[in-house]
Amino acid sequence: MALDGGADGLDIVRRVTAAAPLWLAPDGCLLVETSEDQAPRAVETVARNGLIPRVAGSDGLNATVVIGTRPTLQRGPGD
């Protein structure tokens, strides 16, 4: 199932990132290994779901990872 990502290969990424804000702790990170070509669309998906995206890669390992971080909870005055 993990290899069946739909027409663009990102269906699973969309499902996981949509749910991630519900179970990630503040400042928690979701890491998704993807292809270099798919990384820009994965970044858009991560951002659209309220996570702060960034991309990390390793030429030596030929690996690309999109990292989505759940923002820290904002506290008001006196909290």
C-alpha positions in Angstrom: 0.0 0.0 0.0 2.8 2.4 0.8 4.0 2.2 -2.8 0.6 3.0 -4.3 0.7 6.7 -4.1 -1.9 7.5 -6.7 -1.4 9.3 -10.0 1.3 11.6 -8.7 2.7 9.3 -6.0 1.7 11.6 -3.2 -1.7 10.3 -2.1 -0.2 8.7 1.1 1.7 11.9 1.8 -1.5 13.9 1.6 -3.3 11.5 4.0 -0.5 11.4 6.6 0.1 15.2 6.5 -3.6 15.9 6.9 -3.8 13.9 10.1 -0.3 14.8 11.5 -1.4 18.1 13.2 -3.8 16.0 15.3 -1.2 13.7 16.7 2.1 15.6 16.5 3.3 17.4 19.7 4.1 21.1 19.3 7.5 21.3 17.7 7.1 17.6 16.7 8.3 16.6 13.2 7.0 14.4 10.5 9.6 13.1 8.1 8.7 11.9 4.6 11.2 10.4 2.3 10.4 11.3 -1.3 12.1 11.8 -4.6 13.9 15.0 -5.4 11.3 15.6 -8.2 8.3 15.2 -5.9 9.8 17.3 -3.0 8.3 20.6 -4.2 4.8 19.2 -4.3 5.3 17.4 -0.9 6.4 20.7 0.6 3.2 22.3 -0.7 1.2 19.5 0.9 2.9 19.8 4.2 2.4 23.6 4.3 -1.2 23.3 3.3 -1.8 21.1 6.3 -0.4 23.7 8.8 3.1 22.3 9.2 6.3 24.2 8.7 8.1 22.5 5.8 11.8 22.2 5.0 13.8 19.8 2.8 16.9 17.9 3.8 19.0 15.8 1.4 22.1 13.7 1.2 23.9 13.4 -2.1 26.0 10.5 -0.7 22.8 8.6 0.2 20.8 9.9 -2.8 18.0 10.7 -0.4 15.5 13.6 -0.1 13.4 14.1 3.0 10.6 16.6 3.5 10.2 17.6 7.1 7.0 19.1 8.5 7.2 20.6 11.9 4.1 21.4 13.9 4.3 25.0 15.1 4.7 25.8 18.8 1.5 26.6 20.6 1.1 30.3 20.9 0.4 31.5 24.4 -1.3 34.7 25.3 -0.4 37.2 28.0 -0.5 35.7 31.5 -0.4 32.1 30.3 
